[in-house]
Amino acid sequence: MFGIMSATALGELEHLNGTPSPTGVSVGSRRIALLRSGRRNGPITRLITPWDIGELTQPFVFLCHSELAPGAKTVVGVQPGIGTLTLVLSGVLVFEEALGNKGMVAAGGFSWAAPGEVVWHAGGRAADEPLRTLQLWVELPRKPASSTAQSQCVAPHEVQEEGSVRVVLGQIGRARSRIDHAPPDVNYFHVRLKDGQRWRYAAPDGHNVTWLAVDRGGLRLEEDGRVLREQIALFGRSRGLIEVQAEGESSFVLGSARQDSSAAMQSGRLPIDTTVEAFVPGVKAAPVLDRRLARGKRR
């Protein structure tokens, strides 16, 4: 299912466009403005796309969950200005970049790829286990042409943690991302909770975009109901705490960032050059979808 929308407060939706919220929600509560189920196409489920809610979640321009059979190969082409972050949930990811760099990422680790073509395939020690990943594309700050991005792999034991939170990008408490050239003002966490466990988050000052997406289990928010597996919840821009309670053993990712008002997508540039077939071979996309990708039109 895609396009499920439950705005729990109309004022919060207005707040996404910069209008103050007229609701009487307490200062301590941060409300969901948009709730959606991802769109499944074969082995991948898209949660954020540039032609859909990507303008609201920028600098997070693409997020998808994928599950590939052992030995399956994928090719991803990304234009300059985009960093690709792949969090491995199960299996082993083996990849090779166009520049010749090779690496392997086990479950619990992640890779940060510089702009350029990346060839991936599932394999390694867990060759009999499907490869499950969450892939995120982040728009990078504009830099001089002489500046070169660096790709990097972070092993599971290298990921810094703060309680139930594993820090992929940014910082929470004393835990920091191990990515050397991570974009500034961006938090991206992998959170794992036991049944009934609670967790709360207050975005740093200046972070006007916050969302979470569930990979396993489900989450209950006191005033906004439930967020289930393969759903994404986008929060309004008002200040306040986000507090969730796990329903079953749960796993989710949360992103928050400062959205630049002069961001590229708002000026009409879509920083993505790929097709569904390029992302997952064997998955056929409708021609109209490919044309939308090529022209950068919104869905």
N, C-alpha and C positions, 0 to 999 in steps of 0.2 A: 504494500500500500504506500502511495506517495501523495503528498499534498494534504495529509490530515493536519488540520489547523485547529488549535484550541487556544485562543488568546484569552487568558484568564482575566485580563484587565484591558479594556480598550485604550485606557490612558497609557498603558505600557507600550502598546503598538505605536501610538502617537509619539511617545518618547523616543522610539527608534529613529524618528525623523527630526528629533531635536525639540519637540514640543513638551513642556512640563506636564507631568502626569497629574490629572485631577483626582485620582483615586484617593481613598482614605486609608490606604495600606500603611501599616506602622513603619516607622523609619528603619526598624531593624530587619525588615523582610524584603527580599529581592524577588520579584515575580517573573514567571515565565511569560514572555510576549508571544512566542511562536513555538509550537510543538509539531514535529513532522516525523513520519516514518520514511526511511530511506527507500530508494528505488532500486530494486534488484534486477540485474541483467546477467543471467548465468551465474558465474562464481563471484561476482562483485556486487556490492550494494553501495550506491552513492548516497552520501549524507549531505555533503556540501558540493555544489557545482557553481562555476562562475556565471552560468546563464540562468541561475535560479536565485538562491539566497546568498550567493557569494558576495554580493554587493553589501549585504548587511553584516557579514562575518569577516570581511576584509580586515587585516591582511591574510586571514585564513581563506584561501580561495578554492580549495578542493579537499574533500575528505571522503575516503571510501574504505569499506571493509572488504577483504577478499579472502577466499579460501581456494587454494590451488592444489591439485593432485601432485603427488611426488613426481619430480622430473619435468613438470610443466614449466615452460619458459615464457617470459613476458619482456616486451621492449617498451620503454617509456621515453618519449621525447619532450623535453621542456625547454621553453625559450629562456634566454637570459633574464635575470630578474626574479627567478623562482627557485627556492630551495625545496628539496624533496626529502621528507622525513618519514621513515618506515619503521614502525614499531612492530616487532615480531611477537605474536601472541602464542603461537605453537609452531613446532617444526624448526627447520633451519633454512635461512635465506643465504644463498650464495650468489654473488653478483660480480659483474665486470663492467667497468665504465668504458666509454669511448676512448679515453686517454690511456687505457691499459691497466688502471688500478683495479685490483681484485680484493674481495673480502668475503667474510662469512659472519653471519649474525645469528646467534642462537636465541631461543625463546627467552623473552625478558630483556633482550638487548634491542638496540635500534641503530639505524644508519642515517646519516645526514649526507645527502648528495648535492654537490655543486651543480649549477646549470649545465646541461649537456645530456647526451644520450646514455642511458643506463640499461644494461642487459641483465636480467635476473633469471634465476631458475631455482626451484625447490630441490634440495638434495642434502648432501653432507651426512652427518652421523644419524640423523633422524629421517632417512630416505623413505621409510615406510609410513611416516606420519604426514598428513596434509599440512601445508604451509598456510597459516592464518596470520594476516597482517592488518594493521590499520595504516593507511598511507595518507599523509597530510602534505599539502603544498602550501608554502608560505611565501608571500610576496616579500622580497628583500629590499632594503633601502637602496636608493640609487647611489652608486659609487663611481669614482673615476674609472675610465676604461682600463687603466693600468692595474686596477685592483683585481685580484684573482680570488675566487672563493675556494675553499678547501673542503674536500669530502672527508668524512670521518665515520668510524664505527665505534660503538660503545658496547662493551660486553655486559652481560647481565650483572655481574658482580661489581661493575664500575658505576652503575646507576646509583646516584645518591637518593636517599629516602628520608622522609620526614613523616613518621607515623605510617599511615596507610598510603601515603603519596610517594610515587616514584617520579622524580623530576626529569622530564625530557628536554624541555626548553624553559629558561627563566630560573626562578628561585622561589622557594617557600621555606620560611624559617631559616635554618642553617644549610639546607640542602640546595645545591645549585646544579645546573646543567653541566654536563661534561663536554658539550660542543664548544669548540674553541672560537668559532666565528659565528655564533648564533646571532640572529637579529635582535636588536634591543627592544625593550618594552613589550615582550611577548612571553607569556607563560603557557606551557602545555604540559599537563600532568597526566599520569596514568594512576588511577586510584582503584584499589582493590579492597572490598569490604566483606566482612562476614555477615551472615543473616542477622538482621536487627541492628547492626552497627550503624552509628550516626557519624556524619562528617559535615563540617561547615567550611565555607570559603568566603573571604572578603577580598574582592579584587583590589590591587594596589591603586593609589591615586592616579588618575589619568587614564586608567583602563576603561574605555567606554564600549567595549565589545566583550561579551562573555557567553559561552555556550558549553553544553556538555552532551556527550553521545555515549549511549550504553552499548557495551559489547556483550555482556553476559549478565543474566539475572535481571533485576529491575530496581528502580529507585522510587521512593515515595517522598514527596514534598508536602509539608503540612497544609499549605493553602492551595497548591496547584495540582494535586492528584499524583499520578504515576508517570514515570518515563520508563518505557520498556526497551527490550533488546532491539537494536537497529533503529532506534529513534534518536532524534536530536532535539534538544530544547535550547532555544535562544532567549536570553534574559533581556529585560528592558535595561535602559541606561541609568536608572535611578540607583543611588547608593544603597548599600545594605548587605546583609548576610544571605548567602545561599546555604541552606541546610537540607541535607538529604538523609534518608534512612534506607538501608539495603533490604530488599525483599529476596531472600536467598543469597547464596554466594554471588557477589556482584563485581563486575569490572566495568569501568567507564573511563573515558578521557574527558578532560576539561581544558578549554582554551580561553585565555583572556588577553587582551592587548589594547594598545592605544591605536585607534583608527585615524589615519591621516586624512584630513578633509580634502587634500589635493591628491588623493590616491589615484592610481592609474586607471582603475576600472571606472571611476567617476568621470574620467576624461575620455572614456571610450576605448581605451586600449585593453584588450584581453590578453594577459601574458601567458597564454597556453597554446601550444601547437601540437595536438595529439588527437588520436581517434580512439574509439572503443576497441577497434581491432588491434591498434598498436598497444593498448594497455593490456588486454587479455586476448591472445590469439584464440580464434574459434568462436568468439562472441561477435555476432553480426549486428551492427547498428543500422537503424533506418537511415536512408540517404539524407533525409531532412535533418537528422541529428548531426550528421557529419558536416552538413552545410552550416548549421548553427555554430558548431565548433570552429569552423574555418573563418566565419565572418564575425564571430564574437557576439552574436545576437543573444539577447536574453530569451530564456524559455517563455 
